């Protein structure tokens, strides 16, 4: 019985295309009875016989299944798979005797068949998977497991299997058991739990990796993780027999399995490419591109009917085995230079590669049949890669944060430097005219709001042009620096000294009355005239300073009027003989 007939067996009340109904039927079947005969293994050592060729039919009954020809041409075999002397034959029959037993609802379970099969008891066909044409041939229809409903009176009777295969193998494969239907369903579910867990966890990893790929710049490694995890999930899900209980589309599941399988070496090479440098990195790059091309061509050729999916597996398995070695051996040479993370990747890859090779050996009969935990090896490799990728991501984020912090600090320093350059006179180190133009209106407004005095001093080096002409511009620069230095020594830290232009200077004096400003201006004038100028060891004539002062509230608190008043006071000092300070009240 095919899986899509299970629901019908329960009376036809359930729709097998509805997964919930199907699962409900299985749950009811599991609860039917605890009284059941023990399963009987018809595998290695059971009495099997084979016969090459295809039986002639009479009235739809294969003559090889009925007397008197039933005993002619049959030969013993340990297990009904790949008999000797094939010589290109594509049809073979197998037979055995069903065991005796007190079964309530017996079924025959077969893990897989290469490629299509019919089963007969008493000359009647009780099961068919795939379509046989008039020549006894057919097309590949997938590799599902088979549940064959046995007639109630079949115990102790011979059962015949008609098999066609143009594939490498021909016959039954894996487990062959007679058991209760409920026991088989329980067996199927029990053998699917681990695979479902691996598939679900791998899908979760793939989803998280895709999210990380979208959110950060190091997306290549997370795309590789997502691709590998999706391939692992596809393989794990297809290898869990319960997937056919949810959707009975064997060929579709085989395509999912094939695509996942074909993309596995590509994803492995992509992952390894992220962790190892040249020259092996170039090898990994070539490998994943080659396998991507193979996967696209293989699936395309199969879909358009040029080559059956089953025939592509031996080609791919050969390439995959070579790839596993090709990727692993060069990597081993790098181990003595590898860090802990790279060694962990190599160890996980070595485990997975070994399991894959063992699985291939089982598939081709080199090793006896058994379930190889490839999905667990894939999950270990995925987890190893994910943990290392996340550590890499955390490190990268920390480095990025540190880099951003460093860049922000550099930007702040550059901004401060630019602001300093834009507001500072490079020769004297005082604030410049631009800064003065910004600060004076602000200080005037602040003084008016707080009702505190504000004074403005404007000064000029006397006869500076003649000094420059006599001693040169270098001496003139030294004179400017002298005045600036004395200003900083004489005035308060709260006072704002600026070079107004040329040999002119201004000082904004918050909270300073006219008398305070006059006192400090006189101190500055005396300090400048008392200081000689020395250039290249030569004593030069000193310079003198004239200054004008304007103050508020003695004047109208307007920036332009205050500056103009200070300028008039300076003009008066110049006309009065220079080397002096004048303070002129502003006209209100």
Secondary structure, DSSP 4 states (H G I P E B T S, - for coil): --GGGHHHHTTS-S-TTSHHHHHHHHHHHHTS-S--PPPEE-STTS-EEEEES---EETTEEGGGSTTGGGTT-EEESSSBS-S--TT--EEEEEEEPPP---SSEEEEEEEEESEEEEEETTEEEEEES---TTS---------EEEEPPTT-TTSEEEEEEE--SS--EEEEEEEEEEHHHHHHHHHHTTHHHHHHHHHHHHHHHHHHHHHHHSS-HHHHHHHHHHHHHHHHHHHHHSTTHHHH---HHHHHHHHHHHHHHHHHHHHHHHHHH--TTHHHHHHHHHHHHHHHHHHHHHHHHTTSS-HHHHHHHHHHHHHHHHHHHHHHHHTTGGG--HHHHHHHHHHHHHHHHHHHHHHHHTTSS------HHHHHHHHHHHHHHHHHHHHHHHHHHHHHHHHHHHHHHHHHHHHHHHHHHB-TTT-SB-HHHHHHHHHHHHHHHHHHT--EEEEEEEETTHHHHHHHH-HHHHHHHHHHHHHHHHHHS-TTSEEEEEETTEEEEEEET--HHHHHHHHHHHHHHHHH--EEETTEEEP---EEEEEEEESSS---HHHHHHHHHHHHHHHHHTTSS-EEE-PPP-
